[in-house]
Amino acid sequence: MPNKKALKKTINNICNDVLSECIAVSLYSGHADPSTVEALITSIIITRNDFVSRISHPEPGMKPKVYYDQLAADFSKQMTEILDQLNALSE
């Protein structure tokens, strides 16, 4: 398990990359709905804030390895959903 600082940095980097991709799609796609793009950007920011705060405040009573493995799985699932929405937006 990496330390908390490295985990936060990784989550921030992934969210920044997805956010940049979302902005690029909205600018270069001629048919992107602004309200959909705004909702997607909001979703990315909320996800980032949620997972960074979850790193700082782990569940009491859970073993750290189990908690952080579950956190990584949840983050991966959430980012996959956001990327699916982004792909649908770019089509």
C-alpha positions in Angstrom: 0.0 0.0 0.0 1.5 3.4 -1.0 1.4 6.1 1.6 -1.5 8.5 1.8 0.3 11.4 0.1 1.1 9.3 -3.0 -2.5 7.9 -3.1 -3.9 11.5 -3.0 -1.5 12.6 -5.7 -2.5 9.7 -7.9 -6.2 10.4 -7.5 -5.6 14.1 -8.2 -3.6 13.3 -11.3 -6.2 10.9 -12.7 -9.0 13.4 -12.0 -7.1 16.2 -13.6 -6.4 14.1 -16.7 -10.1 13.2 -17.0 -11.2 16.8 -16.4 -8.8 17.9 -19.2 -10.2 15.3 -21.6 -13.7 16.4 -20.7 -12.9 20.0 -21.5 -11.2 19.1 -24.7 -14.2 17.0 -25.8 -16.5 19.9 -25.1 -14.4 22.3 -27.0 -13.7 20.2 -30.1 -16.9 18.3 -30.3 -19.5 20.3 -32.2 -22.5 18.8 -30.7 -21.7 18.6 -26.9 -24.5 19.8 -24.8 -23.1 22.5 -22.3 -25.4 21.3 -19.4 -24.2 17.7 -19.9 -20.5 18.8 -19.9 -21.1 20.9 -16.8 -22.7 17.9 -15.0 -19.8 15.7 -16.0 -17.3 18.2 -14.8 -19.2 18.6 -11.5 -19.2 14.8 -11.2 -15.4 14.6 -11.6 -14.8 17.3 -9.0 -17.2 15.7 -6.5 -15.6 12.3 -7.0 -12.1 13.7 -6.5 -13.1 15.5 -3.3 -14.9 12.5 -2.0 -12.1 10.0 -2.5 -9.4 12.4 -1.2 -11.4 12.9 2.0 -11.9 9.2 2.3 -8.2 8.7 2.3 -7.8 11.1 5.2 -10.6 9.5 7.3 -10.6 5.7 7.0 -13.4 3.6 8.3 -12.9 2.7 12.0 -12.8 -1.0 12.7 -11.6 -2.0 9.2 -8.1 -3.2 8.5 -6.2 -0.6 6.6 -5.3 -2.9 3.7 -8.9 -4.0 3.2 -10.1 -0.4 3.5 -7.6 1.0 0.9 -8.2 -1.9 -1.5 -11.9 -1.2 -1.4 -11.2 2.5 -1.8 -9.1 1.8 -4.9 -11.8 -0.5 -6.4 -14.6 2.1 -5.7 -12.5 4.8 -7.4 -11.8 2.6 -10.4 -15.5 1.9 -10.8 -16.5 5.5 -10.4 -13.8 6.7 -13.0 -15.0 4.0 -15.4 -18.5 5.3 -15.2 -17.3 8.8 -15.8 -15.2 7.8 -18.7 -18.1 5.9 -20.2 -20.2 9.1 -20.0 -17.3 11.0 -21.6 -17.1 8.5 -24.4 -20.8 8.8 -25.0 -20.5 12.6 -25.1 -17.7 12.5 -27.7 -19.8 10.3 -30.1 
